[in-house]
């Protein structure tokens, strides 16, 4: 269960909440939320568990809280202090945003309360790093490019992005827009000390390719997004990519006839729709793209983690059994679209699963005719051979498709062990040079 809880936290979807209604403001939410963090820090998980409402108690056991706290300290350093707490009225309920200071980084911990003033939701998200140990990869030379901040997007949903622009390039450079996978990621796609998108941007821009990366909507507008029910992957991914394409098309710093989009994981899964919707994007780069229904992929990921030690204990068995029920609910969502997030995988609302039910890769494969590059590491446990085979069947025979497996690389395109785990993501490193070289060589021919 420890590995399973760690992975759920890492993918950034650890948001468990039920529908809650008006409460009394004089309950003392800030004091209670601060005490809850102290219970975490003092390893009093049973006492914290007793504060949960019925739905939360079903979702999380006391022993899982231990694994979550240990992972937080592993990623962000040892707990030091509660820095501030703010009471946030969110429509008909109350939430406290507790800024928790760890050794290396502050973490915003949002605690939601139900009508009986019991804890109905927890959401952890990293804030500013107090010591940035990021190391520029050896293949990058920051003297060869400059960075320009660009704000873009829809009214009330504007996002901050950075365009890395090569210097001394004859003519205007081609540009690649980087699209995140699942979870609320920043523009660098920061995982521990690692910054996957910054590595790619610095590597490509050192070789004459402009790169645009931006903060994801679920990262910038965490509170606002948490109140929405009928939201789907168009709203949290596709729409913002189209807006980024349109913004760069008007930018005089890049070659607007050479706009490419690179989608990672879930971003790769949605890339065919993005390429179909935008005539301004002339090609796509698929980075470890998900190829199956998300519910099937999640099942395989958690089963893999549970089996790593060769034994599935009772807690893991119980988790997988509960997950199987949620997966079936997700895959039959059209029969009951009133299901609550707690009854579905990853705490996602029914609207996300309805979206996936209607998303058909084969439809896009039949009409897409653009240059496409597919890349996947051989040590990737999140997108597997099953995903790769789907992409091969759908796109492999197209004249403008290039497909390549990269030996020894994991889901973040870092070198990893032969039996990769989510803990590999927390080891400080860089995106492997081979990824930069392959992408550059492919782009150089287009």
C-alpha positions, 0 to 999 in steps of 0.5 A: 500500500505504501507504493500505491499511496505514493503513486497516487500522491505523485500523479497529482490527483490526490483530491478527495472530496464530497459535495458539502453545504453551508456550515457555520463559520464560527466552528474554528476551521483554521484552528482545526485545520492547523491541528490536523496538520500537527497530527500528521507531523506527530504521526498521530494518524489514527487521531486524524482519521477520526476527523474524517467524514464517512466518504473520506473514511472509505477512501483513506485508511490511517495506514495510508495517511502514514504513507502519504506523510512519509512521501511528502517529507521524502519529496519536500524535506522534513516538516518545519512549521505551519507558515500561514492559514487562510479560510476560503469560502467556496460557494456553499462550503468552507476550506482552509488553505494551510501553507506547510513549510518543509525543509526544501519547499512549501506545500499548500494543503487544502482541507475541506469540511462538510456540513457536520464540520468533519474533514471531507477533502484533502489536496496537496500542491507544491508552492515555491521552492526554498532551495532550487537544486535544479542542475542545467543538463550538460547538453544545454547551453543557456548562452545560446537562447533567451527566455520571454514570459508570455501570458495567454489564454481565455478571459478569467483563465489566463496562464503564464508561459515561457518561450525559449528563443534561440539566438543567432538562428538564420530566419525565425525558428521552429517552435514546439509547444509542450503539453502536460500529462495528468495532474496539476503541473507547473510550466517546468513539469517539476517532479521533486528536484527534476524539471522535465519540460525545462530540460527539453526546452533548454536542450532543444533551444540550445540547438536552434528550436524554440520551445513554449511551456506554461503552467497548467490550468489545474495548477494556476486555478486550483481553488477555482477548478475544485468548484467545477463539476461539469469539467472535462479534458477539453477544459483542462488541456485541449482548450489551453493548447489551442489558445497557446497555438493561436498566441504563438501564431501571432508571435513575430519571434517564431516561424508560424508555419512551423508550429509543433505540439509535443504531448506527454502521457495523457497529453499525448493521448489527447494530441490527435484531437489537438492536431485535428482541431488546429490547422496551425499546428503542422505536426505532433510529438508523442512523448510516452503517450497513453493509448488505452482508456485511462481506467485500464491504464490506472488498473495496470499501474497500480497492479504493477506497483502492488506486485513489485515485491512479489506479494499483494498484502491484504491492504493492497488487495482491498485497494485493488478490489475497490479500484476494480469497482470504480473502474467498472463504474468509469467504463459504464459511466453512460449508464449512471452519470450521477456517480460521485468522484469517490465512486470513480478512479482518481477522484475525477468527476463523471464528466471526465469519464464521459469525455473518455467514453466518447474519445475515439483514437481510431476516428482521428487516425483515419483522418490525420495526415501530419508528421508525427513522432512517437517516443517511449522508454523501454522502462516505462511502467505508466505507458506500456507495450499495450499502449505502444501496440495501439499507436503502432496499429493506428498510426504506424503505417502512415507515411509521415509517422516515425516511431522509436523506443528509447532503451532504459528510459522511464516515463520521465525519459530519465535513465532508470532501473530495469524494474522502475518505480515512482521512486525513480522520479524523485532521484535528481537527474535530467531528461536523457540526451538521446531524447533531445537528439531524436526530437531535434533530428526529426524536426530538422527534417521538417 
